[in-house]
Amino acid sequence: KSFSDKSISNLTTSHTTEFLGYNKNNHEGILIDLYLDNKKVTKASNVNEEYLLVLSHTTFYPEGGGQISDIGTISSSKCLFEVIDVQKINDTIFHVCNLLSGEANIKDKLITSFDDNHRSKVTSNHSSTHLLHHYLRKTLGIHVQQRGSSVTDKGFRFDFTHNKPLSEKELNDIEDELKAIYHSKDTVCFYIFKTRELINEFIEKTKGMNKESREQIYKEYQLN
């Protein structure tokens, strides 16, 4: 039974789970809440049963914006969970897990480990939606707007607005543009900021700079 089919009325969603997964993996978190059949329990010991785990910290990225969640494992010297889904309600991150072996108790320290290969494929497909959006607007016009998407490790779907079907030439032009990007050897850099205002400020400040200068400015933002 999927997470979306479950009633969430008995879930405590007041805890703020700290997400560390942008630049960390295999990180420790404390087991805060534990659910079996939508009821709070203090111990997970039924092998092959599905549990919901809430931890103080996690490296697992939850489902959101049409993008599927990370998968992987949560473990300790005493137990092993397979993480099959991750959902966020308010600021609480719930890990949907199958207990593969051992047992876990509230306040246990557990290691959260997302699947790198799965994350990489999802990230690549997520990036592809942004590239496709850019070249749709470049080819068809700036009136094109995203109206939804679905991103998995196997591919993606991108919904957008336009006033007529795409011609064969338009499809080929967009495809050629994307192929050129995929096959290029250009380095792509990722910069993480807390607010949109900081992003815009950084873009303006680093216009025309080479990579080394841009990296130096970014380090100053990190220090501040």
C-alpha positions in Angstrom: 0.0 0.0 0.0 1.6 3.3 -1.1 2.2 6.2 1.3 -0.4 8.3 -0.6 -3.1 5.8 0.2 -2.5 6.0 3.9 -4.4 8.2 6.3 -2.1 10.8 7.7 -4.4 11.8 10.6 -2.3 9.9 13.2 1.0 11.2 12.0 2.9 13.8 14.1 4.1 16.5 11.7 5.5 19.0 14.2 9.1 17.8 14.0 11.5 19.6 11.7 13.7 17.0 10.0 17.1 18.5 9.0 18.0 17.6 5.4 21.7 17.1 4.8 21.6 15.3 1.5 22.8 18.0 -0.8 26.4 17.4 0.1 26.4 14.4 2.5 25.5 10.8 2.5 25.8 7.9 5.0 25.0 10.3 7.8 23.7 9.6 11.3 20.2 10.6 12.6 18.3 9.8 15.7 15.0 7.9 15.4 12.3 10.3 16.6 9.0 8.6 15.6 8.1 5.2 14.3 4.8 3.9 12.8 3.4 0.5 11.9 0.0 0.4 10.2 -0.3 4.1 10.8 0.0 3.8 14.6 2.9 4.9 16.7 5.2 2.2 18.1 8.4 2.2 20.0 10.1 -0.7 18.3 10.5 -2.1 14.8 11.0 -5.8 15.0 8.7 -7.4 12.4 10.9 -8.4 9.5 9.3 -7.7 6.1 6.8 -5.3 7.6 6.5 -1.7 6.3 7.3 1.1 8.8 7.4 4.8 8.7 10.5 6.4 10.2 11.1 10.0 11.3 14.7 11.0 12.1 16.3 14.1 13.5 18.5 14.3 10.3 18.4 12.6 6.9 20.2 12.5 3.6 17.1 11.3 1.8 15.5 13.8 -0.6 11.6 13.5 -0.4 9.2 13.4 -3.3 8.2 16.8 -4.5 7.3 18.9 -7.6 6.7 15.8 -9.7 10.1 14.3 -8.8 10.3 10.9 -7.1 12.1 10.5 -3.9 15.5 9.0 -3.1 15.7 5.3 -2.3 18.3 3.4 -0.3 18.9 2.1 3.2 18.7 3.1 6.9 20.8 1.0 9.1 22.7 0.4 12.3 24.8 -2.4 13.8 21.4 -3.9 14.9 19.1 -3.4 11.9 18.7 -2.8 8.2 15.7 -1.0 6.5 15.1 -0.7 2.8 13.8 2.8 2.0 11.3 2.6 -0.8 9.7 6.1 -0.6 10.2 9.4 1.2 7.5 12.0 1.8 7.5 15.4 3.4 4.5 16.7 5.4 5.0 20.3 6.7 8.7 20.1 7.8 8.6 16.4 8.8 10.3 13.9 6.5 8.8 10.4 6.6 10.8 7.4 5.3 8.7 4.5 4.1 10.8 1.4 4.8 10.7 -2.3 4.8 12.5 -3.9 7.8 15.0 -6.4 6.3 16.7 -7.6 9.4 17.1 -6.9 13.2 15.2 -4.3 15.2 15.3 -0.6 15.9 14.0 1.4 18.9 13.1 5.0 19.4 16.2 7.2 20.1 18.4 4.7 18.3 21.2 6.3 16.1 20.7 5.2 12.5 22.7 5.8 9.3 20.8 7.2 6.3 22.3 6.1 3.0 20.7 7.1 -0.3 21.3 5.2 -3.6 23.9 7.3 -5.5 23.1 5.7 -8.8 19.4 6.3 -8.5 19.9 9.9 -7.3 22.3 10.6 -10.2 19.7 9.4 -12.8 16.9 11.4 -11.2 19.1 14.5 -11.0 20.1 14.1 -14.7 16.4 13.8 -15.8 15.5 16.8 -13.6 18.2 18.9 -15.3 16.8 17.8 -18.6 13.4 19.3 -17.9 15.1 22.7 -17.4 17.1 22.4 -20.6 14.0 21.3 -22.5 12.0 24.3 -21.1 14.8 26.7 -22.2 14.9 25.4 -25.7 11.2 25.2 -26.1 11.0 28.9 -25.2 14.0 29.7 -27.5 12.3 27.8 -30.4 8.6 28.5 -29.9 8.6 31.8 -28.0 8.7 33.1 -24.5 5.0 32.5 -24.1 5.8 28.8 -23.4 5.3 28.0 -19.7 5.8 24.8 -17.7 2.5 23.3 -16.6 3.7 20.2 -14.8 6.3 17.4 -14.9 7.1 13.9 -13.8 10.7 13.0 -13.1 12.0 9.5 -12.3 15.2 7.6 -12.6 13.9 6.1 -15.9 12.9 9.3 -17.7 10.7 12.4 -17.5 7.5 13.9 -18.8 7.2 17.7 -19.4 3.9 19.5 -19.8 3.9 23.0 -21.3 1.6 25.6 -22.9 1.6 26.3 -26.6 -1.1 27.3 -29.1 -0.6 24.6 -31.7 1.2 21.2 -32.3 4.9 21.4 -32.9 6.1 21.0 -36.5 8.6 18.4 -37.5 11.2 21.2 -38.0 10.6 22.6 -34.5 10.9 19.2 -33.0 14.2 18.6 -34.9 15.6 22.0 -33.9 14.9 21.4 -30.2 16.3 17.9 -30.4 19.5 19.1 -32.1 20.0 21.8 -29.5 19.6 19.3 -26.6 21.9 16.8 -28.3 24.6 19.5 -28.6 24.4 20.2 -24.9 24.4 16.6 -23.9 27.5 15.8 -26.0 29.4 19.0 -25.1 32.3 18.8 -22.6 31.4 22.1 -20.9 31.7 22.0 -17.1 28.4 22.7 -15.2 28.7 24.3 -11.8 26.0 24.2 -9.1 25.6 27.0 -6.6 23.2 26.7 -3.6 21.7 29.7 -2.0 19.1 30.2 0.7 17.0 32.8 -1.1 16.1 33.9 -4.6 17.4 37.4 -3.8 20.8 36.0 -3.2 20.8 34.0 -6.4 19.9 37.2 -8.4 22.6 39.2 -6.6 25.2 36.5 -7.3 24.2 36.4 -11.0 24.5 40.2 -11.4 27.8 40.3 -9.5 29.5 37.5 -11.5 28.4 38.3 -15.0 31.3 37.9 -17.4 33.6 36.3 -14.8 35.6 33.2 -15.5 35.0 30.1 -13.4 37.9 30.8 -10.9 36.6 34.3 -10.1 33.0 33.1 -9.8 34.1 30.4 -7.4 35.9 32.9 -5.2 32.8 35.1 -5.0 30.8 32.0 -4.1 33.2 31.2 -1.3 32.6 34.7 0.1 28.9 34.1 0.1 29.4 30.8 2.0 31.5 32.5 4.6 28.9 35.2 5.1 
